[in-house]
Each structure stands twice: as structure tokens, then as C-alpha cells.
């Protein structure tokens, strides 16, 4: 009977450790909108080409760590985007405070 209890506790501990390892090892889920299809790494040049094909002009692109920051004009408005280079998704910025 003791052996069954010991094995049950050991199996539960192993399952807990495996679950924790999965959570730690799981990649960060970036749920931003898709900017470049494929969910794969993208380059500065791909971001520049995508913006140009979407009608942006005077595009300036800079790499900052895992982000590509781009600024340009479209329809008379200047705007900026940040693209995660590992996924091709737009970075969601929750800071809506314009103060």
C-alpha cells in the first residue's frame, strides 16, 4: 500500500514539473494582428516592401532588438508601426494616453 502511495505522489510531482516546464518553455504569444503572413521571422527590408506595397511613402525603418520600427506617410497622414521580427506580427501598444 505504501508503494502505491509513494508512486502516486511521485507521478503527481512529475506531472506538475512537466506542466511547469511547458509553461516556462512555451514561446511568448504575441496576439497582435498579422502584418506579414507566415508567422516566421521577417527582415527590415520585408517590412519596408510591405509598407511600400500598401501605399506608404517616405518610409524609414529601424531595427530595435526584436522589433522593427517603421514610420512613413499614407493618405497625407504620418504614422508608425512596430513589427515583431520573430513572427511578422504588429506589436500591440496598450498605451493610449496621448498626454
TORDOGU-829911 format. One record per residue: residue number from 1; residue in three letters; chain; y, z, x of N, C-alpha, C, O in turn. Coordinates in steps of 0.001 Angstrom, whole numbers, plus 524288, in hexadecimal, padded with zeros to 5 digits. Layout:
% residues N
ATOM:zaza:gudo:lotor:nnorth:nup:neast:canorth:caup:caeast:cnorth:cup:ceast:onorth:oup:oeast
ATOM:NUM:ALA:A:Y:Z:X:Y:Z:X:Y:Z:X:Y:Z:X
...
END
This chain:
% residues 99
ATOM:zaza:gudo:lotor:nnorth:nup:neast:canorth:caup:caeast:cnorth:cup:ceast:onorth:oup:oeast
ATOM:1:UNK:A:7FB52:80000:8033D:80000:80000:80000:804E5:80000:80363:808A7:7FD37:80244
ATOM:2:UNK:A:804D5:80325:8078C:80961:8034A:80B07:80A5D:7FE00:80D8C:80ED8:7FC69:80E45
ATOM:3:UNK:A:8062A:7FB4E:80EE0:806B3:7F635:8115D:80985:7F264:80DB6:80CCE:7EF5E:80F7F
ATOM:4:UNK:A:80851:7F27B:808B3:80AD4:7EF0F:804E0:8109E:7F053:8047B:813DB:7ECC8:8042F
ATOM:5:UNK:A:811EE:7F54A:8047A:8176D:7F6E9:8042B:81A56:7F526:80909:81EAA:7F318:808A4
ATOM:6:UNK:A:81809:7F5EB:80D9B:81A8C:7F45E:81281:81B6D:7EE7D:8129B:81FA9:7ECB7:8140B
ATOM:7:UNK:A:81776:7EB6A:81116:81807:7E5BB:81110:81C04:7E3F6:80D02:81ECF:7E029:80DEE
ATOM:8:UNK:A:81C58:7E68D:808A8:82039:7E533:804A8:825B7:7E620:806A1:82935:7E2EC:805CF
ATOM:9:UNK:A:82679:7EA88:8093B:82BA2:7EBBB:80B68:82CFF:7E7DA:80FAD:8316C:7E5FD:80FED
ATOM:10:UNK:A:82946:7E69D:81306:82A31:7E2E5:81748:82B86:7DD7D:8151F:82F20:7DAEE:81705
ATOM:11:UNK:A:828A1:7DBC4:8112A:829A0:7D6A2:80EDB:82F03:7D674:80C43:831CC:7D28E:80CAC
ATOM:12:UNK:A:83070:7DAAB:8099D:835A1:7DAEE:8072B:839EF:7DAC5:80B39:83DE4:7D827:80A73
ATOM:13:UNK:A:83938:7DD87:80F88:83D15:7DD82:813C3:83D8F:7D829:8163D:841DE:7D66B:8177B
ATOM:14:UNK:A:83923:7D589:816F9:83931:7D049:81931:83BFE:7CC76:81591:83F09:7C934:8175E
ATOM:15:UNK:A:83AFD:7CCD8:81086:83D9D:7C96D:80CC5:84381:7CA69:80CC2:84697:7C6BD:80C6F
ATOM:16:UNK:A:84506:7CF47:80D1C:84A97:7D0A5:80D3F:84D20:7CE78:8122D:85167:7CC4A:811EF
ATOM:17:UNK:A:84A87:7CF09:816A0:84C9C:7CD02:81B92:84D03:7C712:81B6B:850D9:7C4E0:81D50
ATOM:18:UNK:A:84924:7C474:81937:84945:7BEC0:818CF:84DC5:7BD00:81553:85074:7B932:81689
ATOM:19:UNK:A:84E98:7BFBD:8110C:852F1:7BE6D:80D91:85833:7BF26:81035:85BB6:7BBED:80F98
ATOM:20:UNK:A:858BD:7C361:81324:85DA1:7C460:815FA:85E82:7C02D:81A21:862EA:7BE64:81AD8
ATOM:21:UNK:A:85A6C:7BE9B:81CD5:85AE9:7BA8E:820D3:85C9C:7B566:81E65:85FBD:7B290:820B2
ATOM:22:UNK:A:85A98:7B426:819CA:85C1C:7AF58:81726:861E8:7AF69:815C7:8649D:7AB82:81686
ATOM:23:UNK:A:863CC:7B3C0:813CE:8694E:7B42D:8125A:86CC7:7B3AF:81721:870DA:7B124:816EA
ATOM:24:UNK:A:86B38:7B616:81B6E:86E58:7B5D6:82035:86E41:7B05C:8227D:87247:7AE6D:82447
ATOM:25:UNK:A:869BB:7ADD8:82275:86929:7A8B9:824DD:86B06:7A43E:82166:86BE3:79FED:82355
ATOM:26:UNK:A:86BA8:7A52D:81C61:86D52:7A105:818D0:872C7:79F37:81A46:8762E:7A276:81B4B
ATOM:27:UNK:A:873B1:79A1C:81A64:878E4:79832:81BC2:87CD9:799AF:81794:87B91:79A6A:81301
ATOM:28:UNK:A:881A3:79A19:81953:885E1:79B55:815A4:88642:796F8:811AC:8865D:79262:8131D
ATOM:29:UNK:A:88677:7984D:80CC6:886C6:79463:808A9:88C8E:79342:80791:88F71:79685:80588
ATOM:30:UNK:A:88E0F:78E98:808FA:8935F:78CF5:807E6:8933C:789C3:802E9:8912B:7856C:802DA
ATOM:31:UNK:A:89561:78BD8:7FECC:89514:78940:7F9C9:899E6:785FE:7F8A1:89AF6:784B3:7F41F
ATOM:32:UNK:A:89CD5:784A7:7FCB9:8A162:78160:7FBEF:89FBC:77BED:7FA33:89B3A:77A68:7FAE6
ATOM:33:UNK:A:8A35A:77900:7F7F3:8A217:773BD:7F61E:8A073:7702E:7FAA7:8A247:770CB:7FF0F
ATOM:34:UNK:A:89D03:76C81:7F981:89B42:768CA:7FD78:89FCC:76527:7FEC9:8A231:762E0:7FB4B
ATOM:35:UNK:A:8A0F3:7649E:803C4:8A503:76107:8058B:8A276:75C25:807CD:8A409:757C4:80699
ATOM:36:UNK:A:89E7C:75CF2:80B1C:89B7C:758A5:80D57:895C6:7599D:80BEF:8938E:75DA1:80D5F
ATOM:37:UNK:A:89369:755F4:80922:88E0A:75685:80738:88A29:7576B:80BA2:88AF8:755AE:8100B
ATOM:38:UNK:A:885EF:75A2A:80A61:88199:75AA5:80E03:88070:7601F:80FDB:87C3A:76106:811FE
ATOM:39:UNK:A:883F2:763D1:80F24:8832E:76936:810EF:8812C:76962:8168D:87D61:76C15:817BF
ATOM:40:UNK:A:883C4:7667A:819ED:88260:7666D:81F72:88763:766AE:822A2:88BA4:7660E:8207B
ATOM:41:UNK:A:886F3:76799:827BB:88BAE:767FC:82AF7:88F06:7630C:82AAE:88D09:75EB0:82A46
ATOM:42:UNK:A:89422:763DD:82AE8:897D8:75F89:82AC3:89B86:75FF8:82F74:89C08:7641F:831D2
ATOM:43:UNK:A:89E0F:75BA3:830BD:8A1AE:75B7A:83525:8A74C:75B01:8332E:8A848:759F5:82E97
ATOM:44:UNK:A:8AAEC:75BD0:836C9:8B07C:75B2F:83588:8B182:75599:833B1:8B478:754B8:83001
ATOM:45:UNK:A:8AF05:751D5:83651:8AFD8:74C5C:834F5:8ADDC:74B25:82F76:8B050:7481B:82CA7
ATOM:46:UNK:A:8A97F:74D73:82DE3:8A784:74CA2:82895:8AB57:74EC6:82487:8AC2B:74C5E:82072
ATOM:47:UNK:A:8ADA8:75349:825A7:8B181:75591:82211:8B641:751F2:821BA:8B835:750E5:81D76
ATOM:48:UNK:A:8B818:7500F:82632:8BC99:74C86:82654:8BB67:74789:82331:8BEA9:745C8:8201E
ATOM:49:UNK:A:8B6CB:74546:823F4:8B55A:7407F:82128:8B4E0:74167:81B45:8B671:73E12:8182D
ATOM:50:UNK:A:8B2C2:745D0:819BC:8B22C:7470E:81425:8B787:74789:81188:8B862:7457C:80D45
ATOM:51:UNK:A:8BB18:74A41:81423:8C058:74ACA:811EA:8C312:74583:81188:8C59B:7445F:80D9C
ATOM:52:UNK:A:8C290:74245:8159A:8C4FF:73D16:81585:8C2B8:739C0:8111C:8C595:736EF:80E76
ATOM:53:UNK:A:8BD9A:73A12:81055:8BB2E:736F6:80C24:8BCBC:738F8:806B9:8BC78:73614:802E3
ATOM:54:UNK:A:8BE5A:73DED:8066C:8C029:7402C:8017D:8C5FB:73F36:80094:8C824:740FB:7FCAA
ATOM:55:UNK:A:8C890:73C60:8043B:8CE0C:73B03:80381:8D1F9:73E81:80638:8D6A7:73DFE:8053F
ATOM:56:UNK:A:8D047:74200:8098C:8D3D7:74566:80C6A:8D64B:7424E:810E9:8D3CE:73EE1:81331
ATOM:57:UNK:A:8DB31:74390:81226:8DDE5:74127:81696:8DFFE:74573:81A25:8E046:74A02:818A4
ATOM:58:UNK:A:8E177:743E8:81EE6:8E38D:74798:822CC:8DFEF:74C58:8237C:8E1BE:750CC:823B3
ATOM:59:UNK:A:8DAEB:74B59:823D2:8D70F:74F91:8242D:8D6E0:751B9:829B7:8D671:74ED3:82D87
ATOM:60:UNK:A:8D738:756E3:82A0C:8D6A8:759AA:82F06:8D1F7:75D54:82E7D:8D185:76033:82AA8
ATOM:61:UNK:A:8CE7A:75D34:8325D:8C9A9:76036:83216:8C925:7638B:83702:8CA07:761B6:83B5D
ATOM:62:UNK:A:8C7AE:76884:83634:8C6F7:76C2C:83A8B:8C1F7:76F3E:83999:8C0DE:770D6:83532
ATOM:63:UNK:A:8BEEF:77011:83DBD:8BA28:7733C:83D51:8BB7A:778D2:83ED0:8BDD6:779C0:842E6
ATOM:64:UNK:A:8B9F2:77C9A:83B7B:8BAAE:78235:83C6F:8B581:784EC:83B69:8B45B:78655:836F6
ATOM:65:UNK:A:8B25D:785AD:83F7B:8AD4C:78833:83ECF:8A9C2:784E5:83B6D:8A8CA:78055:83C9B
ATOM:66:UNK:A:8A7D2:78735:83733:8A44E:78445:833C8:8A724:78167:82F6E:8A4AA:77F69:82BD2
ATOM:67:UNK:A:8AC4C:7812D:82FBB:8AF66:77E63:82BCD:8B241:779C7:82E2F:8B3D9:779EF:832B8
ATOM:68:UNK:A:8B2E2:775B6:82B1E:8B667:77172:82C5E:8BAEB:771F8:8288F:8BA2A:771BB:823D1
ATOM:69:UNK:A:8BF91:772AE:82A9D:8C448:77325:82767:8C701:76DDD:8276F:8C7F5:76B9D:82B93
ATOM:70:UNK:A:8C83E:76BEC:822D7:8CAC3:766D4:8226E:8CF79:76737:81EDD:8CF67:769F4:81AE9
ATOM:71:UNK:A:8D39E:76462:8205B:8D857:7643E:81D30:8DA21:75E99:81CDD:8D9D2:75BAB:820AA
ATOM:72:UNK:A:8DBFE:75D21:8184A:8DDDD:757D6:8178E:8E0B2:75758:81262:8E194:75B32:80FA6
ATOM:73:UNK:A:8E21C:75286:81117:8E506:7517D:80C47:8E200:74DC2:808CE:8DF5F:74A2B:80AA2
ATOM:74:UNK:A:8E278:74EBC:803AE:8E02A:74B45:7FFCE:8E383:74B9A:7FAE8:8E4D1:74FDD:7F91B
ATOM:75:UNK:A:8E4DD:74729:7F8CD:8E80F:746E9:7F414:8ED2A:749E3:7F4A9:8EEF5:74C61:7F0F5
ATOM:76:UNK:A:8EF85:749A7:7F94A:8F489:74C2B:7FA39:8F444:75206:7FB22:8F852:75487:7FBC6
ATOM:77:UNK:A:8EF9D:75443:7FB35:8EF02:759EA:7FC0A:8EC34:75ADD:80136:8E88A:7580F:8028F
ATOM:78:UNK:A:8EDE8:75EBF:8040B:8EB3E:76061:808D1:8E798:764D5:80778:8E914:7687B:804B5
ATOM:79:UNK:A:8E2DD:76489:80967:8DEFE:76885:80836:8DB85:76952:80CF2:8DBA7:76640:810A5
ATOM:80:UNK:A:8D86B:76D74:80CCD:8D4DB:76EAA:81116:8CF89:77031:80EE5:8CF21:77242:80A93
ATOM:81:UNK:A:8CB79:76F22:811F3:8C62C:770B0:81088:8C393:7730B:81554:8C512:771EC:819C2
ATOM:82:UNK:A:8BFAC:77650:81463:8BC77:7787F:8188B:8B6CD:7772A:8173B:8B4F6:77850:812F0
ATOM:83:UNK:A:8B40E:774BF:81AE9:8AEB2:772FE:81A0F:8AB22:775E0:81DD4:8AC2D:7760F:82285
ATOM:84:UNK:A:8A6EB:77820:81BC8:8A2F6:77AB7:81EFB:89FDB:77679:821C6:89D66:77338:81F39
ATOM:85:UNK:A:89FEE:77675:8270E:89D5D:77248:829F9:89770:77283:829AA:894D6:76E9B:82AB4
ATOM:86:UNK:A:89543:776F8:82845:88F8E:7775B:82810:88D4E:77554:822ED:888AB:77416:822AD
ATOM:87:UNK:A:89081:774F9:81ED0:88E88:77350:819B9:89172:76EB1:81754:88F61:76C20:813D3
ATOM:88:UNK:A:8962B:76D96:81922:8994B:76978:816C2:89BC3:76B12:811A1:89D8D:767C2:80EA3
ATOM:89:UNK:A:89BDE:77034:81096:89E2C:7722F:80BBF:8A3A9:7743D:80CC6:8A4E4:77603:81112
ATOM:90:UNK:A:8A6F3:773F5:808BB:8AC2A:77628:8091E:8ABD2:77C11:80955:8A881:77E6A:806C2
ATOM:91:UNK:A:8AF27:77E6B:80C51:8AF73:78420:80C8E:8B28D:785FB:807E4:8B6BF:783F2:806B4
ATOM:92:UNK:A:8B06F:789DC:80546:8B324:78C1B:800C7:8B6BF:7905B:802CE:8B506:793F6:8057B
ATOM:93:UNK:A:8BBAE:78FEF:8018D:8BF7C:793EA:80317:8C11D:796CF:7FE44:8C3AC:7949F:7FAD4
ATOM:94:UNK:A:8BFA4:79BBE:7FDF8:8C0DB:79EEA:7F956:8C669:7A0FD:7F94C:8C7EB:7A3B3:7F5A0
ATOM:95:UNK:A:8C97D:79FC8:7FD4A:8CEC8:7A1C4:7FDA5:8D26F:79E3F:7FA9C:8D44B:79A4F:7FCA6
ATOM:96:UNK:A:8D37A:79FA8:7F5B4:8D6FE:79C9C:7F275:8DC91:79EBB:7F27F:8DFE4:79CE9:7EF89
ATOM:97:UNK:A:8DD94:7A28D:7F5D6:8E2A7:7A516:7F616:8E65B:7A1AD:7F953:8E5A5:7A124:7FE0D
ATOM:98:UNK:A:8EA3C:79F68:7F6D4:8EDEF:79BF7:7F980:8F2D9:79EDA:7FB5D:8F6AA:79C59:7FCDF
ATOM:99:UNK:A:8F2CD:7A3FB:7FB49:8F770:7A6FE:7FCDC:8F878:7A692:80299:8FC37:7A8DE:8048D
END
